[in-house]
Amino acid sequence: MFNIKLNRYAVCFESYVTWTGTSSMEVFVKIIAEDLKSGKRKIAATALSTFVALDQHNRPTRVSQVIPETEEERKLHETEPDRARKRKGRNQKRKEMDAFLTTKYPGDRYSSC
């Protein structure tokens, strides 16, 4: 999104949980760059990651429901079902691609590691 130049910008990472399911949660991360001379702030990058909470036996465990507080949090919370639907489609396509891929070296049809 935005190229951060060394010695010119301070960088701040902001993150929060945008949505929770039974044991999963979506976390939003926003990287903000602030020009040290002018004080102007810009969004340098954003990311969304999904995690599953695990208990001491590495089994999925329940998480508390998230309650969005700010307008930004509410918007991300409301739009999560659409992101989840798209993510499931991408995951299915990735599984199909993974089934097709091999671990053979390029150009060596008969190689085995």
N, C-alpha and C positions, 0 to 999 in steps of 0.2 A: 504494500500500500504506500509506504513512505520510507525513503532511505534516510537512515539516521547517521549523521556525520559525527565522528569522534570529536570530543572536546568542544562541541557546540550545543549539544542537547543533553538534558537530564532525561532519564527514562523511568517511567513508573508502570508497574504491572498491577492491574486491578483484576480480581477474579471473584466470582460468586456462583452459587448453585442457582440455575435457572429453572430447573424442573426435577421432580423426583417421581419415580414409579414405586413399585413395591420394594425392590432392592437396588434399583439403578438410579443414577443421578446424572444430569447433564451439567457440566461446568463451563462457564463462559470466561474467557481471558481477554482482556483488552490491554494493549501496550500503547501508552501515551508518551510522546516525545515532546519535551518543552524546550524551546529555544532559550538558552541561558542569557542571551543579550536582550531579546525583545519580550520574553515571557509568553510568547505565542505557543499554544499547544495544538498538537495534531495527533490523530490516531495513526500509529505506525503499523499496527497489525491487530488482528482479532483471531480467536480460535474457539471452537466448541469441542469438548471431549466428553465422552460418556464413560462412566465408571460403574462398577457393581460393588456394593458393600459386602464384605465377607466376614463371617464370624471366626472364632478361634480355630475352627476345623476347616477353614477355607470354603465354607458353604455360603451361598447368598443369604443375607440377613436383611430384615426390614429396615427401612430408613424413614425418618420423619418427613412429613409433607413440607414442601417449601412454600413460604408465603411471600410473594413478591411485594416489595415496598415502593420502589421508584417507578417512574414511567418506563424507563429502559428495561428494568427487571420484568415489569408486567408484559411489555411487548414481546420479550424473548420467551417468557412463560407461555403466553397465548399462542405463539407461532411454533412451539415445539412439536405438536402432533404432525404438522406438515414435514418438519425436518426428520422426524422419526420414520415417517412413511418413505421419504426419499432415501434415508439411510438403509432401510431394510431392502429397498430395491438395489442399491449399490452393493450391499453385502451379498445378495443373491448373485449378482453379476460377478463379484469377486470370487465367490465359491466356484462358479462355472469356469472362470478363467484359471483358478488354481488347479482344477481337475485336469485341465488341458496342458499345463506347464510341466516341464521335465527338469531334472537336475543334471542332465547330460551336458558335457562341454560342447560349445558351439563347433560345428563341423565334424564332430566325432560321433556318428550314429551308434557306434557299438561300445562306447566307453562306459565303464562303470566306476564309480568313485571308490 
